[in-house]
């Protein structure tokens, strides 16, 4: 039903080529484990997208494709109705032929906070773990990477990515609908130059294993950009929610930045730095016409917005940057 041949060809043309079968097996195993019941319908909907070549593209300042005057009023309305069939739209925003997809997250704010802190991506092979619908992958593409590979197990996000890829196919950006656990455990010296893991760590029951896996997928000297929930406190503190955190039932560990630095150093990463810490606001994450479910405001204490409804500190996120050593430690 879905072909990933273009993605496999892109991988084959990089130093990742010895691991091509592993990537193919990852997709085969994931799709064998789970296939969304709506995927056939979604694929048919993709065929109804406007057959129009965009007259403009901007992935430097935002993700904007084409202009409003390329579509008639009826085509514009039909596009809106079509896009909303891929609800919920969580990461963005996107601008498609004048249609503003006002997503739950202002992912552009997150990008603006970090874009000047990591090593420029020119000619680099990049992995975006838990990429959602690929919004940040398109922003990465503006820096002229050799390859950006986004992975996320959500097949709805795969479809949302495919919508944009139809009009942005000239960029070396690809998506595989798998989680990190489906990828090889170690890529040795053929690994990625840069790996982004944003909003994933706190969903992992073993944060140390997650960091180790990320490190083992980097080439020596490669860079890890990691974003996760954090709390204020001393270097030896970590919040382990008793049940839910901001109504999420899969949040396991929320460390302080000091503890997070310790975890990353313990895993063998070096030059560990805190690039940014920011409190998530209800303007950055909120319900919209494109994501009509409950959002952050519903998960905060109505009497004290500095707390979740469970009484924990409200969401605060840190960006960490570190490198994999060029040589193995002698320890």
C-alpha distance (Angstrom), angle and dihedral (degrees) to the residues before:
residue distance angle dihedral
X1 . . .
X2 3.79 . .
X3 3.79 124.6 .
X4 3.78 120.9 -150.2
X5 3.80 94.2 176.7
X6 3.81 93.8 117.0
X7 3.79 89.4 53.8
X8 3.79 92.2 47.9
X9 3.81 90.2 49.3
X10 3.80 90.1 51.3
X11 3.80 91.3 51.3
X12 3.80 91.0 46.3
X13 3.81 89.8 57.8
X14 3.80 93.0 59.2
X15 3.78 134.6 64.1
X16 3.82 86.5 -92.2
X17 3.82 88.8 76.5
X18 3.85 95.2 105.5
X19 3.80 87.2 63.8
X20 3.80 97.2 47.7
X21 3.80 93.9 110.9
X22 3.79 89.3 52.3
X23 3.81 90.8 56.6
X24 3.81 90.9 46.8
X25 3.79 91.3 49.3
X26 3.81 90.2 48.3
X27 3.80 91.1 58.4
X28 3.80 92.8 42.5
X29 3.79 92.2 50.7
X30 3.81 95.0 45.0
X31 3.80 93.9 47.8
X32 3.80 88.1 46.6
X33 3.78 90.9 52.0
X34 3.80 94.3 48.3
X35 3.80 137.8 2.6
X36 3.81 119.1 179.5
X37 3.78 114.3 -119.4
X38 3.82 92.2 -131.0
X39 3.78 97.5 51.2
X40 3.83 95.5 101.0
X41 3.81 90.3 50.4
X42 3.81 91.3 47.5
X43 3.80 92.0 51.6
X44 3.80 90.0 53.0
X45 3.81 90.4 49.6
X46 3.80 90.5 53.5
X47 3.81 88.4 61.7
X48 3.82 89.1 61.5
X49 3.80 94.6 62.4
X50 3.82 114.6 118.6
X51 3.79 112.8 -82.8
X52 3.78 91.8 -136.2
X53 3.80 130.8 130.7
X54 3.83 107.6 -131.7
X55 3.79 113.8 -113.8
X56 3.82 90.3 -151.8
X57 3.79 139.7 18.5
X58 3.79 129.2 -167.1
X59 3.80 119.7 -178.5
X60 3.80 95.0 148.4
X61 3.80 99.5 71.3
X62 3.84 98.1 17.8
X63 3.78 139.0 -26.8
X64 3.81 102.8 -82.8
X65 3.79 123.0 157.0
X66 3.80 124.2 -172.4
X67 3.80 128.2 -28.7
X68 3.80 135.7 -84.2
X69 3.79 94.9 -112.2
X70 3.82 91.1 62.8
X71 3.81 89.4 76.1
X72 3.79 131.3 55.2
X73 3.80 118.3 -124.7
X74 3.79 91.2 -99.5
X75 3.81 92.7 47.3
X76 3.80 90.1 49.1
X77 3.81 91.2 52.7
X78 3.79 91.8 45.8
X79 3.80 89.9 51.7
X80 3.81 91.5 52.8
X81 3.81 91.6 50.1
X82 3.79 90.9 47.3
X83 3.81 94.9 49.1
X84 3.80 92.3 49.1
X85 3.79 89.4 59.3
X86 3.81 84.9 71.6
X87 3.83 91.3 61.1
X88 3.00 132.2 -179.8
X89 3.80 102.2 57.4
X90 3.79 105.9 -172.5
X91 3.83 108.1 165.0
X92 3.77 124.8 47.9
X93 2.97 148.1 17.3
X94 3.79 104.6 -118.8
X95 3.80 129.8 -175.8
X96 3.80 113.2 -154.2
X97 3.82 117.4 179.2
X98 3.80 88.9 -30.9
X99 3.80 93.7 -46.2
X100 3.80 107.9 128.2
X101 3.80 110.8 -147.6
X102 3.79 100.4 -158.1
X103 3.78 100.2 -160.6
X104 3.80 128.6 -163.2
X105 3.79 92.4 -107.9
X106 3.79 126.5 51.6
X107 3.78 88.6 -140.0
X108 3.79 89.1 170.6
X109 3.82 88.5 68.7
X110 3.79 89.9 55.6
X111 3.80 90.5 48.9
X112 3.79 92.3 49.9
X113 3.81 90.1 53.5
X114 3.80 94.3 55.2
X115 3.83 109.1 24.4
X116 3.82 95.6 93.7
X117 3.81 96.3 45.3
X118 3.80 105.8 63.8
X119 3.80 127.9 66.8
X120 3.83 109.7 -82.3
X121 3.79 111.4 -96.2
X122 3.80 98.5 -132.9
X123 3.85 109.0 146.0
X124 3.81 91.5 -11.3
X125 3.79 128.5 135.8
X126 3.80 106.3 -125.5
X127 3.80 134.3 -166.8
X128 3.81 121.3 -162.4
X129 3.81 108.9 -164.0
X130 3.79 115.1 -155.6
X131 3.79 90.1 7.4
X132 3.81 96.1 170.1
X133 3.80 108.6 -154.8
X134 3.79 91.6 -16.0
X135 3.80 100.8 -99.7
X136 3.80 93.9 141.8
X137 3.81 91.0 43.3
X138 3.80 89.1 64.1
X139 3.80 91.1 48.6
X140 3.81 88.9 50.5
X141 3.81 89.4 52.1
X142 3.81 89.7 65.5
X143 3.82 88.1 70.3
X144 3.85 93.0 63.6
X145 3.82 100.9 -112.9
X146 3.78 121.0 178.7
X147 3.81 90.5 -127.3
X148 3.79 137.2 -6.2
X149 3.78 113.9 -163.0
X150 3.79 116.5 -171.5
X151 3.78 120.2 -166.1
X152 3.79 127.7 -167.0
X153 3.80 129.3 147.6
X154 3.83 93.7 -136.7
X155 3.79 112.0 106.0
X156 3.81 90.6 -164.8
X157 3.80 88.3 59.4
X158 3.82 88.0 49.3
X159 3.81 88.4 57.4
X160 3.81 93.0 47.8
X161 3.80 88.5 50.1
X162 3.81 90.2 50.2
X163 3.81 90.4 55.4
X164 3.80 91.2 60.1
X165 3.79 94.8 37.4
X166 3.81 89.5 59.4
X167 3.80 87.7 68.9
X168 3.83 99.1 28.5
X169 3.80 98.6 47.0
X170 3.80 92.7 127.4
X171 3.81 91.1 72.8
X172 3.84 121.5 84.3
X173 3.80 93.4 -117.9
X174 3.80 122.2 130.0
X175 3.79 139.2 171.9
X176 3.79 132.8 -148.6
X177 3.84 118.0 -170.7
X178 3.80 96.3 -132.8
X179 3.77 137.7 107.8
X180 3.79 123.3 -122.2
X181 3.81 90.9 -100.4
X182 3.82 89.8 68.6
X183 3.82 93.5 58.9
X184 3.81 125.3 87.3
X185 3.79 115.1 -80.8
X186 3.80 93.5 -128.0
X187 3.80 134.1 16.6
X188 3.81 93.4 -174.1
X189 3.83 110.9 -160.7
X190 3.82 93.7 -15.9
X191 3.79 92.8 69.2
X192 3.79 133.5 125.2
X193 3.80 122.5 -72.9
X194 3.82 92.8 -141.1
X195 3.79 131.7 15.9
X196 3.79 124.6 -168.2
X197 3.80 119.0 -160.9
X198 3.79 107.9 177.8
X199 3.79 123.2 171.7
X200 3.80 94.9 -6.2
X201 3.80 110.0 93.8
X202 3.80 97.1 73.4
X203 3.81 90.0 54.8
X204 3.80 91.0 59.3
X205 3.79 120.7 94.5
X206 3.79 88.2 -150.8
X207 3.82 110.9 39.4
X208 3.79 91.4 176.8
X209 3.80 92.1 56.7
X210 3.81 89.6 48.1
X211 3.80 92.5 53.3
X212 3.82 91.8 45.2
X213 3.80 91.0 51.1
X214 3.80 91.0 50.3
X215 3.80 91.0 49.1
X216 3.81 91.5 49.6
X217 3.81 90.7 54.0
X218 3.81 91.1 55.5
X219 3.77 122.8 87.6
X220 3.82 115.5 -122.6
X221 3.79 106.4 -74.9
X222 3.80 91.5 20.2
X223 3.80 122.2 140.6
X224 3.80 131.2 -120.8
X225 3.80 120.4 -155.0
X226 3.79 107.9 -167.6
X227 3.80 127.1 -178.5
X228 3.78 123.3 -176.0
X229 3.78 145.1 144.4
X230 3.80 114.9 -76.0
X231 3.79 138.1 179.8
X232 3.78 131.6 -145.3
X233 3.78 116.7 -103.9
X234 3.78 147.2 82.7
X235 3.78 124.6 -32.6
X236 3.81 92.9 -99.8
X237 3.81 97.4 52.9
X238 3.80 129.2 105.9
X239 3.81 131.1 166.8
X240 3.80 116.6 -133.9
X241 3.83 106.7 -174.5
X242 3.80 113.8 -134.6
X243 3.79 93.0 -139.6
X244 3.80 123.1 -24.4
X245 3.78 130.9 6.3
X246 3.83 114.9 -153.7
X247 3.80 84.1 -17.3
X248 3.81 92.1 -57.9
X249 3.79 110.6 128.4
X250 3.81 95.4 -165.5
X251 3.80 101.7 63.2
X252 3.78 109.7 117.2
X253 3.81 111.7 164.6
X254 3.82 131.5 17.2
X255 3.81 109.7 -179.8
X256 3.77 133.0 -173.6
X257 3.81 114.2 -105.9
X258 3.81 87.8 -106.1
X259 3.79 91.5 55.5
X260 3.80 90.7 45.0
X261 3.81 90.8 52.9
X262 3.79 88.3 50.7
X263 3.81 91.9 51.3
X264 3.80 91.9 50.1
X265 3.80 93.6 46.9
X266 3.81 90.2 46.1
X267 3.81 87.7 56.1
X268 3.79 90.5 57.1
X269 3.79 100.7 -99.7
X270 3.78 118.6 137.6
X271 3.81 138.7 -154.4
X272 3.81 89.1 32.2
X273 3.79 109.0 -172.8
X274 3.79 136.2 176.6
X275 3.81 103.9 -127.9
X276 3.79 99.1 178.8
X277 3.80 142.4 -8.8
X278 3.80 120.8 -165.5
X279 3.79 138.2 164.2
X280 3.79 113.0 -121.6
X281 3.79 109.4 -119.0
X282 3.79 129.5 -154.4
X283 3.81 86.6 -116.0
X284 3.81 90.5 59.7
X285 3.81 96.1 46.9
X286 3.79 117.4 29.7
X287 3.79 146.1 129.6
X288 3.82 116.0 -87.5
X289 3.79 139.1 169.5
X290 3.82 85.5 -86.8
X291 3.82 95.2 49.7
X292 3.78 108.1 30.4
X293 3.79 99.2 171.9
X294 3.79 124.6 98.3
X295 3.78 116.3 -69.1
X296 3.80 140.9 -177.8
X297 3.82 97.7 -52.9
X298 3.80 89.4 59.4
X299 3.79 91.2 53.2
X300 3.81 98.0 53.0
X301 3.79 126.4 86.7
X302 3.83 104.2 -93.4
X303 3.82 90.0 -142.9
X304 3.81 96.7 45.0
X305 3.80 119.1 26.1
X306 3.81 90.6 -168.1
X307 3.82 87.7 73.7
X308 3.78 135.4 58.4
X309 3.79 117.7 -122.7
X310 3.81 86.7 -98.5
X311 3.80 90.8 57.7
X312 3.82 97.9 -106.4
X313 3.82 123.7 129.3
X314 3.80 110.5 -77.7
X315 3.83 116.3 -103.2
X316 3.78 115.6 -67.3
X317 3.79 121.3 172.4
X318 3.79 133.0 -155.5
X319 3.78 131.0 -161.5
X320 3.79 114.9 -145.2
X321 3.80 126.3 -170.6
X322 3.79 124.9 -164.7
X323 3.80 141.1 153.6
X324 3.77 134.6 -129.0
X325 3.83 109.2 -122.4
X326 3.77 117.1 -104.4
X327 3.79 89.9 -131.6
X328 3.76 132.4 33.0
X329 3.79 116.4 -100.4
X330 3.81 115.8 -102.1
X331 3.81 89.8 -136.3
